[in-house]
């Protein structure tokens, strides 16, 4: 099993500012905007379940290593689609540059993999096609919990691909006491000082302090964000550093004792079995990566067919087995042999204890500024 290294959910300042302003103009937050509702979409009658897919081709944008390399050829063979081209993006920022280009226009992308809050923002800008469930019968493979995600209840415009949570990953043989609270990394004991890392990705940098202080991960209140900043600034001198990608290596080498981590990147299956993961008692998040169909797509039947194909248990189980992220597909997870110590065994009900991250519209820029100020040298 390998673990692909990439920053999946990095909302860089410039991209978020432009995207957030557009989303704010459509209503922002978690509600479906008027413009999104009024925007023209293909009706069920216009989409033909028996369409000749050999006359359609697809452009897909996805993170590198996030789908099987043979997916295009296997899907073409199975679905008889004319052609499937995979385009790569390394961050959500890069994806948004493709999907919401300055000045508007057709992105040329049919199917995109983006994180949930970004799918929400695209929908609120009127850029997504609603999901037509009659064309995706494999939606029935999803856990019921995966249909009730707060940013898109009922999977109206997105289909979840992977999901997980954030917590503390730690060396059981090196810590003097197992961590139980976010304060264990925000105010580390003397023996852990300079042996702890936190993330720099904006919403995840803030998450430990938000939860420790009892605030929502989706807060936009200036007074709460100010308290978060104070706590993060006080923690900064005690940290080894900020790290979104190599914290697992630092744990393995012993350079770090405790790190803020996405569950799939915590190396709990390491040979020495000396690394564990815990969700702190104050709670955490629920992050979701999704598949969406662009409204500008001229190949909507093929796009639905591809998503349906990916939800096949044989195909979707690949993600859990190869990138170590849980998939919200019960039929797929039932096929996965969970290694000893693996976090793939976390149940959907446990994940839903976490707070779903939502797009905050213009308020997203507050977290951009927070990250810049806290991590500045």
C-alpha positions in Angstrom: 0.0 0.0 0.0 1.3 3.4 -0.8 0.3 6.9 0.3 0.3 9.6 -2.3 1.8 12.9 -1.1 -0.2 15.9 -2.3 -1.9 18.9 -0.7 -5.5 18.1 -1.4 -7.4 21.1 0.0 -5.2 24.1 -0.2 -7.2 27.3 -0.6 -4.6 29.9 -1.6 -5.3 33.5 -0.9 -5.8 34.8 -4.4 -8.0 31.9 -5.5 -10.1 31.9 -2.4 -10.6 35.7 -2.6 -12.0 35.5 -6.1 -14.0 32.4 -5.5 -15.4 33.7 -2.2 -16.5 37.0 -3.6 -18.4 35.2 -6.4 -20.0 32.8 -3.9 -20.9 35.7 -1.6 -22.7 37.4 -4.4 -24.8 34.3 -4.8 -25.6 34.1 -1.1 -22.5 32.3 0.4 -22.8 30.0 3.4 -24.5 26.7 3.3 -27.8 27.6 1.5 -28.6 27.1 -2.1 -28.5 30.5 -3.9 -31.1 32.0 -6.0 -28.8 32.3 -9.0 -27.9 28.6 -8.7 -31.6 27.6 -8.6 -32.5 29.9 -11.5 -29.6 28.8 -13.7 -30.6 26.6 -16.7 -29.8 22.9 -16.3 -30.4 19.8 -18.3 -33.8 18.3 -17.3 -34.2 14.5 -16.8 -36.0 14.4 -20.1 -33.1 16.0 -21.9 -30.6 13.5 -20.5 -31.0 10.1 -22.2 -30.2 7.0 -20.2 -29.7 5.2 -23.5 -27.6 7.9 -25.2 -24.9 6.7 -27.6 -21.8 7.3 -25.4 -19.5 6.5 -28.3 -20.3 10.0 -29.6 -19.3 11.6 -26.3 -15.8 12.2 -24.8 -14.8 13.3 -21.3 -12.2 15.6 -19.8 -11.7 14.9 -16.1 -9.6 16.9 -13.6 -8.4 15.0 -10.5 -5.5 14.9 -8.0 -2.5 12.9 -9.1 -2.7 9.4 -7.8 -6.3 9.7 -6.7 -7.8 7.3 -9.3 -6.3 4.1 -10.9 -4.0 4.9 -13.8 -5.9 2.4 -15.9 -9.3 4.1 -15.2 -9.7 5.8 -18.6 -9.0 2.7 -20.6 -11.1 0.4 -18.5 -14.0 2.9 -18.4 -13.8 3.5 -22.2 -13.9 -0.3 -22.7 -16.8 -0.8 -20.3 -18.9 2.3 -21.2 -18.0 2.6 -24.9 -17.2 6.3 -24.4 -15.2 7.8 -27.3 -12.4 9.1 -25.2 -11.5 9.9 -21.6 -8.7 12.3 -20.8 -7.4 12.8 -17.3 -6.1 16.2 -16.4 -4.2 16.6 -13.0 -4.5 19.3 -10.4 -2.3 19.4 -7.3 -4.6 21.6 -5.2 -8.2 22.8 -5.0 -6.8 26.2 -6.0 -5.5 24.8 -9.3 -8.8 23.0 -9.9 -10.7 26.2 -9.4 -8.5 28.1 -11.8 -9.7 25.6 -14.4 -13.3 25.4 -13.4 -14.0 29.0 -12.7 -11.7 30.8 -15.1 -11.4 34.6 -14.9 -14.0 36.2 -17.2 -16.1 33.0 -17.2 -16.5 30.7 -20.2 -16.4 27.0 -20.8 -13.7 25.3 -18.7 -13.7 22.3 -21.1 -13.9 20.0 -18.1 -16.8 17.6 -17.8 -16.1 15.9 -14.4 -14.1 17.4 -11.6 -12.9 16.0 -8.3 -12.9 18.8 -5.6 -13.4 19.0 -1.9 -16.9 19.5 -0.5 -16.8 23.2 0.3 -15.5 23.9 -3.2 -18.3 21.9 -4.8 -20.6 24.1 -2.7 -19.0 27.3 -3.9 -19.2 26.1 -7.6 -22.9 25.3 -7.2 -23.6 28.7 -5.7 -22.0 30.3 -8.7 -24.3 28.2 -11.0 -21.5 26.3 -12.5 -22.6 22.7 -11.7 -25.1 20.4 -13.3 -27.5 18.8 -10.8 -26.9 15.1 -10.2 -29.5 13.0 -12.0 -29.8 9.9 -9.8 -31.6 7.9 -12.4 -28.4 7.9 -14.4 -26.3 6.8 -11.4 -27.9 3.6 -10.0 -24.7 2.9 -8.0 -25.6 5.8 -5.7 -27.4 3.0 -3.8 -24.0 1.8 -2.8 -23.3 4.9 -0.7 -23.7 4.7 3.1 -27.0 6.5 4.1 -24.8 9.0 6.1 -23.1 10.0 2.8 -26.4 11.4 1.5 -26.8 13.8 4.5 -23.6 15.9 4.3 -24.4 19.4 5.4 -22.9 21.2 2.4 -25.0 19.1 0.0 -27.8 17.2 1.6 -29.3 14.6 -0.8 -26.3 14.8 -3.1 -28.1 17.3 -5.3 -24.9 18.5 -7.1 -22.0 16.3 -5.9 -21.2 12.6 -5.3 -18.8 11.9 -2.4 -15.6 10.0 -3.4 -13.5 9.9 -0.1 -14.0 11.1 3.4 -12.2 11.4 6.7 -11.3 13.4 9.7 -8.4 15.2 11.4 -6.7 14.4 14.7 -3.5 13.9 16.5 -1.0 11.3 15.2 1.6 10.3 17.8 4.4 7.9 18.7 3.2 5.6 21.5 6.7 4.8 22.5 8.0 8.3 22.8 5.1 10.3 24.4 4.9 10.3 28.2 1.2 10.5 28.1 -1.1 9.8 25.1 -2.7 13.0 23.8 -6.5 13.4 24.4 -7.0 17.1 23.7 -6.1 19.7 21.1 -4.3 21.5 23.9 -1.8 18.7 23.9 -0.3 20.2 20.7 -1.4 23.8 21.3 0.2 23.9 24.8 2.6 20.9 24.8 4.2 19.6 27.9 7.8 20.3 28.5 8.8 16.9 27.1 7.0 17.6 23.8 8.1 21.1 23.1 9.7 21.5 19.7 8.5 17.9 18.9 5.0 18.9 17.6 3.9 20.0 14.1 0.7 21.6 12.9 -0.7 22.1 9.4 -0.5 25.3 7.3 -3.6 24.7 5.1 -5.9 27.5 6.2 -9.0 25.8 7.7 -6.8 23.0 9.2 -4.3 25.4 10.8 -7.2 27.0 12.6 -9.1 23.7 13.4 -7.3 22.7 16.6 -7.7 26.2 18.2 -11.3 26.5 17.0 -12.3 23.2 18.6 -10.2 23.7 21.7 -12.0 27.0 22.3 -15.4 25.4 21.6 -16.0 27.3 18.3 -17.5 26.0 15.1 -15.0 25.1 12.3 -17.2 27.2 10.1 -17.2 30.4 12.3 -16.9 33.7 10.6 -17.1 35.8 13.8 -14.2 38.3 14.1 -14.0 38.0 17.8 -13.7 34.2 17.7 -11.1 34.3 15.0 -9.1 36.8 17.0 -9.1 34.4 20.0 -8.0 31.6 17.7 -5.1 33.7 16.4 -4.0 34.5 20.0 -3.9 30.8 20.8 -2.1 29.8 17.6 0.5 32.6 18.1 1.1 31.4 21.7 1.6 27.9 20.4 4.0 28.8 17.7 7.2 29.0 19.7 6.6 25.5 21.1 6.3 23.9 17.7 8.8 21.9 15.6 7.2 23.6 12.6 4.2 23.6 10.2 3.9 20.6 7.9 1.1 19.4 5.6 2.9 16.6 3.8 5.9 15.0 5.7 4.6 14.8 9.3 4.3 11.0 9.0 8.0 10.8 8.1 8.9 13.0 11.0 7.0 10.7 13.4 8.6 7.6 11.9 12.1 9.1 12.4 11.3 10.3 15.9 11.9 14.0 15.0 8.3 14.6 16.0 6.3 13.0 18.8 2.8 14.4 18.0 1.5 15.9 14.8 -1.8 17.3 13.5 -2.8 14.9 10.8 -5.5 13.8 8.3 -6.4 10.3 9.3 -5.3 8.7 6.0 -1.8 10.1 6.3 -1.2 8.9 9.9 1.1 5.8 9.4 -0.6 3.6 11.9 0.3 0.5 9.9 4.0 1.1 10.1 6.1 -2.0 10.7 7.0 -1.1 14.3 3.3 -0.6 15.3 4.3 2.4 17.4 2.1 5.1 15.9 -1.5 5.8 16.8 -4.2 8.3 15.9 -6.8 10.0 18.1 -9.6 12.4 17.6 -9.3 14.9 20.5 -12.1 15.1 23.0 -13.2 18.6 21.8 -14.1 17.1 18.5 -12.9 17.6 14.9 -14.0 17.9 11.3 -15.5 15.8 8.6 -13.8 16.4 5.2 -15.2 15.1 2.0 -13.7 15.0 -1.6 -16.4 14.8 -4.2 -17.1 14.3 -7.9 -19.1 17.0 -9.8 -20.3 17.5 -13.3 -19.9 20.9 -14.9 -23.0 22.6 -16.3 -21.0 23.6 -19.4 -20.4 19.9 -20.2 -21.7 18.8 -23.5 -21.2 15.2 -22.5 -23.5 14.9 -19.4 -24.7 11.4 -20.1 -21.1 10.1 -20.3 -20.2 12.1 -17.2 -23.0 10.5 -15.2 -21.9 7.1 -16.6 -18.3 7.6 -15.5 -19.4 8.5 -11.9 -21.7 5.5 -11.8 -18.7 3.3 -13.0 -16.4 4.7 -10.3 -19.1 3.9 -7.7 -18.9 0.2 -8.7 -17.4 -1.6 -5.7 -14.6 -3.1 -7.7 -13.4 0.3 -8.8 -14.2 2.5 -5.8 -12.5 0.1 -3.4 -9.2 0.9 -5.2 -9.1 4.3 -3.4 -9.3 2.8 0.1 -6.7 0.1 -0.8 -4.2 2.4 -2.5 -4.5 5.9 -1.0 -5.6 4.8 2.5 -8.7 7.0 2.5 -12.0 5.7 3.5 -14.7 5.8 0.7 -18.3 6.5 1.5 -19.4 3.4 -0.4 -20.5 0.5 1.8 -20.4 -2.0 -1.0 -16.8 -1.0 -1.8 -15.6 -0.9 1.9 -17.1 -4.3 2.4 -14.5 -5.6 -0.1 -11.6 -4.0 1.5 -9.3 -6.1 3.8 -8.5 -3.6 6.6 -4.8 -4.1 7.7 -4.1 -4.3 11.4 -4.0 -0.8 12.9 -5.4 0.8 9.8 -7.8 3.8 10.2 -9.9 2.4 7.4 -12.0 0.8 10.0 -13.4 4.1 11.3 -17.2 3.8 10.9 -19.4 6.4 9.1 -21.2 7.2 12.4 -17.9 8.1 14.0 -17.0 10.3 11.0 -20.3 12.1 11.3 -19.4 13.1 14.8 -17.1 15.6 13.0 -18.3 19.0 11.8 -18.5 19.2 8.0 -16.4 22.0 6.5 -18.5 24.4 4.4 -17.6 27.2 2.1 -17.8 30.5 4.0 -18.1 32.9 1.0 -16.2 36.1 1.5 -15.4 35.2 5.1 -12.9 32.6 3.8 -10.4 35.4 3.3 -10.4 35.8 7.1 -8.7 32.4 7.4 -6.3 33.2 4.5 -5.1 36.3 6.6 -5.0 34.2 9.7 -2.8 31.6 8.1 -0.5 34.2 6.6 -0.1 36.1 9.9 0.4 33.0 12.1 2.9 31.2 9.9 4.9 34.3 8.9 8.6 34.2 10.0 
